[in-house]
């Protein structure tokens, strides 16, 4: 589904991303971990054609993402609140996304009602503008919005950040259910190795823009992973 060839991003004299090759097959749940500045968000930005590569390319279902927009019909993402439309209510935002993805209001309503527990009675029916929600609730809106229309590829950057523990657990279940279907290629970047381990069948670790580890989670225990990545999990 996703293929990276000789991909580099250079700012001035600094190479912030250097990926000679990376293949992510269809239906894989892919976890991306690394310290701040490791290149995770840069990679996602290149994958979504938000920035231009200095060299090489990313293919999404055989479409070179910075040469054609055809990949946008089956790919969704939520990286940060810039993906939201602050002057819309939550329902208006969901309907807007639904229209882009050929979903009727009835279909959108039917879809989002399945996430009532995740919304915790703080989002739907409140007639609040997205800009007036807490950061955590904005994150919930962005994540569920990215799932509307049964996309084939979903990209989420730090989805667990700003969520309370209950919301994190519920989100983990949502993403695990998506991963288990093998119908959606799910890419998640997170500082939380615990959650990433539980929802991902594969974890790649970036360090200074390069891949330093690439493992299958079913071959390691969580304790082995924490030692493997030298990460302290709180």
C-alpha atoms as a printed R data frame, in Angstrom:
    type eleno elety resid chain resno       x       y      z
1   ATOM     1    CA   UNK     A     1   0.000   0.000  0.000
2   ATOM     2    CA   UNK     A     2   2.670   2.540  1.034
3   ATOM     3    CA   UNK     A     3   6.147   2.536 -0.482
4   ATOM     4    CA   UNK     A     4   9.017   4.904  0.276
5   ATOM     5    CA   UNK     A     5  12.024   5.158 -2.020
6   ATOM     6    CA   UNK     A     6  15.181   7.215 -1.329
7   ATOM     7    CA   UNK     A     7  13.140   9.742  0.662
8   ATOM     8    CA   UNK     A     8  14.993  12.708  2.136
9   ATOM     9    CA   UNK     A     9  13.981  15.997  3.682
10  ATOM    10    CA   UNK     A    10  16.731  18.555  4.095
11  ATOM    11    CA   UNK     A    11  16.537  21.955  5.761
12  ATOM    12    CA   UNK     A    12  19.680  23.994  5.148
13  ATOM    13    CA   UNK     A    13  22.567  21.710  5.977
14  ATOM    14    CA   UNK     A    14  20.485  19.376  8.146
15  ATOM    15    CA   UNK     A    15  19.038  16.087  6.939
16  ATOM    16    CA   UNK     A    16  15.905  15.691  9.070
17  ATOM    17    CA   UNK     A    17  14.664  12.547  7.308
18  ATOM    18    CA   UNK     A    18  16.591   9.894  5.393
19  ATOM    19    CA   UNK     A    19  14.653   6.761  4.411
20  ATOM    20    CA   UNK     A    20  16.250   4.700  1.646
21  ATOM    21    CA   UNK     A    21  13.357   2.229  1.668
22  ATOM    22    CA   UNK     A    22  10.206   1.551  3.673
23  ATOM    23    CA   UNK     A    23   7.272  -0.693  2.738
24  ATOM    24    CA   UNK     A    24   3.962  -0.725  4.642
25  ATOM    25    CA   UNK     A    25   1.612  -3.396  3.263
26  ATOM    26    CA   UNK     A    26  -2.138  -3.054  2.920
27  ATOM    27    CA   UNK     A    27  -4.022  -3.586  6.175
28  ATOM    28    CA   UNK     A    28  -1.007  -3.310  8.453
29  ATOM    29    CA   UNK     A    29  -1.249  -1.499 11.787
30  ATOM    30    CA   UNK     A    30   1.998   0.465 11.838
31  ATOM    31    CA   UNK     A    31   3.342   2.187 14.940
32  ATOM    32    CA   UNK     A    32   5.968   4.904 14.637
33  ATOM    33    CA   UNK     A    33   7.946   5.851 17.742
34  ATOM    34    CA   UNK     A    34  10.900   8.061 18.530
35  ATOM    35    CA   UNK     A    35  12.014  11.001 20.607
36  ATOM    36    CA   UNK     A    36  11.136  14.603 19.790
37  ATOM    37    CA   UNK     A    37  12.806  15.652 16.563
38  ATOM    38    CA   UNK     A    38  13.233  12.068 15.351
39  ATOM    39    CA   UNK     A    39  11.376  12.791 12.107
40  ATOM    40    CA   UNK     A    40   7.982  11.196 12.769
41  ATOM    41    CA   UNK     A    41   5.848  14.226 11.926
42  ATOM    42    CA   UNK     A    42   8.096  15.044  8.970
43  ATOM    43    CA   UNK     A    43   7.451  11.584  7.560
44  ATOM    44    CA   UNK     A    44   3.694  11.932  7.970
45  ATOM    45    CA   UNK     A    45   3.804  15.400  6.407
46  ATOM    46    CA   UNK     A    46   5.600  13.975  3.365
47  ATOM    47    CA   UNK     A    47   3.152  11.081  3.191
48  ATOM    48    CA   UNK     A    48   0.268  13.582  3.118
49  ATOM    49    CA   UNK     A    49   1.980  15.970  0.666
50  ATOM    50    CA   UNK     A    50   2.035  18.769  3.240
51  ATOM    51    CA   UNK     A    51   5.707  19.394  2.484
52  ATOM    52    CA   UNK     A    52   7.840  18.621 -0.569
53  ATOM    53    CA   UNK     A    53  10.560  15.956 -0.404
54  ATOM    54    CA   UNK     A    54  14.111  17.091 -1.039
55  ATOM    55    CA   UNK     A    55  14.743  13.760 -2.733
56  ATOM    56    CA   UNK     A    56  12.837  10.567 -3.485
57  ATOM    57    CA   UNK     A    57   9.123   9.938 -3.175
58  ATOM    58    CA   UNK     A    58   6.262   8.303 -1.299
59  ATOM    59    CA   UNK     A    59   3.755   6.087 -3.101
60  ATOM    60    CA   UNK     A    60   0.317   5.421 -1.639
61  ATOM    61    CA   UNK     A    61  -1.419   2.556 -3.465
62  ATOM    62    CA   UNK     A    62   0.935   3.144 -6.410
63  ATOM    63    CA   UNK     A    63   0.161   6.875 -6.501
64  ATOM    64    CA   UNK     A    64   3.153   9.216 -6.017
65  ATOM    65    CA   UNK     A    65   1.620  11.569 -3.485
66  ATOM    66    CA   UNK     A    66   3.310  14.794 -4.602
67  ATOM    67    CA   UNK     A    67   2.535  14.115 -8.283
68  ATOM    68    CA   UNK     A    68  -1.167  13.245 -8.123
69  ATOM    69    CA   UNK     A    69  -4.091  13.800 -5.747
70  ATOM    70    CA   UNK     A    70  -5.740  10.455 -6.467
71  ATOM    71    CA   UNK     A    71  -4.620   9.072 -3.095
72  ATOM    72    CA   UNK     A    72  -6.860  11.578 -1.294
73  ATOM    73    CA   UNK     A    73  -9.978   9.590 -2.195
74  ATOM    74    CA   UNK     A    74  -8.995   6.732  0.146
75  ATOM    75    CA   UNK     A    75  -6.678   8.387  2.701
76  ATOM    76    CA   UNK     A    76  -7.554  10.382  5.811
77  ATOM    77    CA   UNK     A    77  -5.504  11.873  8.612
78  ATOM    78    CA   UNK     A    78  -5.503  13.874 11.799
79  ATOM    79    CA   UNK     A    79  -2.147  15.336 12.752
80  ATOM    80    CA   UNK     A    80  -3.096  18.412 14.786
81  ATOM    81    CA   UNK     A    81  -5.811  21.024 15.295
82  ATOM    82    CA   UNK     A    82  -4.947  22.702 11.990
83  ATOM    83    CA   UNK     A    83  -6.994  19.880 10.435
84  ATOM    84    CA   UNK     A    84 -10.107  21.161 12.219
85  ATOM    85    CA   UNK     A    85 -12.436  24.007 11.223
86  ATOM    86    CA   UNK     A    86 -12.870  26.016 14.386
87  ATOM    87    CA   UNK     A    87 -15.953  28.022 13.394
88  ATOM    88    CA   UNK     A    88 -18.032  24.882 12.755
89  ATOM    89    CA   UNK     A    89 -19.918  22.899 15.371
90  ATOM    90    CA   UNK     A    90 -18.889  19.271 15.760
91  ATOM    91    CA   UNK     A    91 -21.891  18.035 13.791
92  ATOM    92    CA   UNK     A    92 -21.265  20.556 11.011
93  ATOM    93    CA   UNK     A    93 -17.666  19.415 10.810
94  ATOM    94    CA   UNK     A    94 -18.646  15.739 10.637
95  ATOM    95    CA   UNK     A    95 -21.234  16.461  7.920
96  ATOM    96    CA   UNK     A    96 -18.643  18.461  5.973
97  ATOM    97    CA   UNK     A    97 -16.232  15.532  6.066
98  ATOM    98    CA   UNK     A    98 -19.037  13.151  5.199
99  ATOM    99    CA   UNK     A    99 -19.919  15.181  2.127
100 ATOM   100    CA   UNK     A   100 -16.296  15.063  0.989
101 ATOM   101    CA   UNK     A   101 -16.388  11.278  1.359
102 ATOM   102    CA   UNK     A   102 -19.776  10.735 -0.286
103 ATOM   103    CA   UNK     A   103 -21.578  10.091  2.986
104 ATOM   104    CA   UNK     A   104 -25.095  11.414  3.649
105 ATOM   105    CA   UNK     A   105 -26.036  13.096  6.925
106 ATOM   106    CA   UNK     A   106 -27.966   9.970  7.847
107 ATOM   107    CA   UNK     A   107 -24.885   7.834  7.259
108 ATOM   108    CA   UNK     A   108 -22.713  10.216  9.280
109 ATOM   109    CA   UNK     A   109 -25.213  10.260 12.159
110 ATOM   110    CA   UNK     A   110 -25.340   6.472 12.146
111 ATOM   111    CA   UNK     A   111 -21.545   6.299 12.162
112 ATOM   112    CA   UNK     A   112 -20.795   8.775 14.937
113 ATOM   113    CA   UNK     A   113 -23.415   7.406 17.311
114 ATOM   114    CA   UNK     A   114 -21.160   4.366 17.751
115 ATOM   115    CA   UNK     A   115 -18.630   6.650 19.469
116 ATOM   116    CA   UNK     A   116 -20.954   8.068 22.135
117 ATOM   117    CA   UNK     A   117 -18.865   6.534 24.937
118 ATOM   118    CA   UNK     A   118 -15.685   8.039 23.514
119 ATOM   119    CA   UNK     A   119 -17.352  11.471 23.264
120 ATOM   120    CA   UNK     A   120 -18.536  11.075 26.881
121 ATOM   121    CA   UNK     A   121 -21.585  13.339 26.352
122 ATOM   122    CA   UNK     A   122 -19.310  16.372 25.897
123 ATOM   123    CA   UNK     A   123 -19.400  16.838 22.120
124 ATOM   124    CA   UNK     A   124 -22.592  15.884 20.308
125 ATOM   125    CA   UNK     A   125 -25.721  17.999 20.725
126 ATOM   126    CA   UNK     A   126 -23.908  20.776 22.581
127 ATOM   127    CA   UNK     A   127 -24.027  23.331 19.747
128 ATOM   128    CA   UNK     A   128 -20.459  24.352 20.537
129 ATOM   129    CA   UNK     A   129 -17.956  25.586 18.014
130 ATOM   130    CA   UNK     A   130 -14.924  23.340 17.738
131 ATOM   131    CA   UNK     A   131 -12.685  26.259 18.715
132 ATOM   132    CA   UNK     A   132 -14.460  26.410 22.096
133 ATOM   133    CA   UNK     A   133 -13.814  22.770 22.995
134 ATOM   134    CA   UNK     A   134 -10.996  21.607 25.232
135 ATOM   135    CA   UNK     A   135  -7.856  20.314 23.528
136 ATOM   136    CA   UNK     A   136  -8.832  16.777 24.449
137 ATOM   137    CA   UNK     A   137 -12.302  17.081 22.938
138 ATOM   138    CA   UNK     A   138 -10.873  18.710 19.820
139 ATOM   139    CA   UNK     A   139  -8.615  15.683 19.507
140 ATOM   140    CA   UNK     A   140 -11.626  13.355 19.772
141 ATOM   141    CA   UNK     A   141 -13.456  15.244 17.021
142 ATOM   142    CA   UNK     A   142 -10.413  15.130 14.744
143 ATOM   143    CA   UNK     A   143  -9.792  11.415 15.235
144 ATOM   144    CA   UNK     A   144 -13.378  10.290 14.698
145 ATOM   145    CA   UNK     A   145 -13.674  12.675 11.764
146 ATOM   146    CA   UNK     A   146 -10.723  10.900 10.167
147 ATOM   147    CA   UNK     A   147 -12.596   7.587 10.355
148 ATOM   148    CA   UNK     A   148 -15.720   8.740  8.468
149 ATOM   149    CA   UNK     A   149 -16.262   7.082  5.094
150 ATOM   150    CA   UNK     A   150 -14.288   3.859  5.640
151 ATOM   151    CA   UNK     A   151 -10.902   5.173  4.436
152 ATOM   152    CA   UNK     A   152  -8.317   2.630  3.309
153 ATOM   153    CA   UNK     A   153  -5.440   4.533  4.928
154 ATOM   154    CA   UNK     A   154  -5.658   6.403  8.250
155 ATOM   155    CA   UNK     A   155  -2.765   8.490  9.597
156 ATOM   156    CA   UNK     A   156  -2.821   9.712 13.216
157 ATOM   157    CA   UNK     A   157  -0.075  11.741 14.888
158 ATOM   158    CA   UNK     A   158   0.006  11.514 18.692
159 ATOM   159    CA   UNK     A   159  -3.656  10.493 19.013
160 ATOM   160    CA   UNK     A   160  -3.387   9.808 22.751
161 ATOM   161    CA   UNK     A   161  -1.990  13.230 23.668
162 ATOM   162    CA   UNK     A   162  -4.334  15.544 25.636
163 ATOM   163    CA   UNK     A   163  -6.764  12.706 26.354
164 ATOM   164    CA   UNK     A   164  -7.645  11.670 29.900
165 ATOM   165    CA   UNK     A   165  -6.962   8.061 30.924
166 ATOM   166    CA   UNK     A   166 -10.524   6.885 30.245
167 ATOM   167    CA   UNK     A   167 -10.512   8.413 26.762
168 ATOM   168    CA   UNK     A   168  -7.102   6.864 26.047
169 ATOM   169    CA   UNK     A   169  -8.375   3.407 26.932
170 ATOM   170    CA   UNK     A   170 -11.487   3.862 24.779
171 ATOM   171    CA   UNK     A   171  -9.431   5.155 21.871
172 ATOM   172    CA   UNK     A   172  -7.068   2.217 22.156
173 ATOM   173    CA   UNK     A   173 -10.060  -0.128 21.788
174 ATOM   174    CA   UNK     A   174 -11.317   1.816 18.755
175 ATOM   175    CA   UNK     A   175  -7.942   1.644 17.017
176 ATOM   176    CA   UNK     A   176  -7.411  -1.991 17.983
177 ATOM   177    CA   UNK     A   177 -10.758  -2.894 16.420
178 ATOM   178    CA   UNK     A   178  -9.717  -1.125 13.207
179 ATOM   179    CA   UNK     A   179  -6.342  -2.866 13.210
180 ATOM   180    CA   UNK     A   180  -7.902  -6.298 13.776
181 ATOM   181    CA   UNK     A   181 -10.057  -6.068 10.649
182 ATOM   182    CA   UNK     A   182  -6.959  -5.881  8.403
183 ATOM   183    CA   UNK     A   183  -9.075  -3.739  6.054
184 ATOM   184    CA   UNK     A   184  -7.428  -0.407  6.883
185 ATOM   185    CA   UNK     A   185  -3.766   0.528  6.801
186 ATOM   186    CA   UNK     A   186  -3.393   2.327 10.134
187 ATOM   187    CA   UNK     A   187  -0.357   4.507 10.822
188 ATOM   188    CA   UNK     A   188   0.003   5.870 14.343
189 ATOM   189    CA   UNK     A   189   2.824   7.979 15.726
190 ATOM   190    CA   UNK     A   190   3.032   8.220 19.499
191 ATOM   191    CA   UNK     A   191   5.331   8.813 22.434
192 ATOM   192    CA   UNK     A   192   3.266   6.269 24.356
193 ATOM   193    CA   UNK     A   193   4.982   2.969 23.646
194 ATOM   194    CA   UNK     A   194   2.465   1.039 25.744
195 ATOM   195    CA   UNK     A   195  -0.564   2.041 23.671
196 ATOM   196    CA   UNK     A   196   1.392   1.819 20.431
197 ATOM   197    CA   UNK     A   197   2.492  -1.715 21.264
198 ATOM   198    CA   UNK     A   198  -1.072  -2.836 21.940
199 ATOM   199    CA   UNK     A   199  -2.563  -1.522 18.691
200 ATOM   200    CA   UNK     A   200   0.324  -2.167 16.283
201 ATOM   201    CA   UNK     A   201   1.506  -5.348 14.630
202 ATOM   202    CA   UNK     A   202   4.700  -3.587 13.609
203 ATOM   203    CA   UNK     A   203   6.709  -0.834 15.285
204 ATOM   204    CA   UNK     A   204   9.396   1.255 13.638
205 ATOM   205    CA   UNK     A   205  11.676   3.496 15.659
206 ATOM   206    CA   UNK     A   206  13.108   6.686 14.180
207 ATOM   207    CA   UNK     A   207  16.226   8.394 15.478
208 ATOM   208    CA   UNK     A   208  17.541  11.552 13.839
209 ATOM   209    CA   UNK     A   209  15.455  10.906 10.749
210 ATOM   210    CA   UNK     A   210  16.569   7.324 10.228
211 ATOM   211    CA   UNK     A   211  15.107   3.922 11.014
212 ATOM   212    CA   UNK     A   212  17.028   2.264 13.815
213 ATOM   213    CA   UNK     A   213  14.571  -0.534 14.702
214 ATOM   214    CA   UNK     A   214  11.842  -2.306 12.755
215 ATOM   215    CA   UNK     A   215  10.109  -5.138 14.617
216 ATOM   216    CA   UNK     A   216   6.949  -7.225 14.741
217 ATOM   217    CA   UNK     A   217   5.212  -6.830 18.074
218 ATOM   218    CA   UNK     A   218   4.111 -10.464 18.248
219 ATOM   219    CA   UNK     A   219   7.753 -11.473 18.513
220 ATOM   220    CA   UNK     A   220   8.440  -9.393 21.635
221 ATOM   221    CA   UNK     A   221   6.894  -8.855 25.042
222 ATOM   222    CA   UNK     A   222   6.204  -5.301 26.116
223 ATOM   223    CA   UNK     A   223   9.049  -5.515 28.652
224 ATOM   224    CA   UNK     A   224  11.448  -6.546 25.911
225 ATOM   225    CA   UNK     A   225  10.286  -3.619 23.832
226 ATOM   226    CA   UNK     A   226  10.865  -1.070 26.569
227 ATOM   227    CA   UNK     A   227  14.407  -2.337 26.975
228 ATOM   228    CA   UNK     A   228  14.796  -2.604 23.212
229 ATOM   229    CA   UNK     A   229  13.929   1.049 22.694
230 ATOM   230    CA   UNK     A   230  15.448   2.212 25.979
231 ATOM   231    CA   UNK     A   231  12.184   3.977 26.772
232 ATOM   232    CA   UNK     A   232  10.911   4.634 30.268
233 ATOM   233    CA   UNK     A   233   7.179   4.079 30.402
234 ATOM   234    CA   UNK     A   234   5.396   5.895 33.176
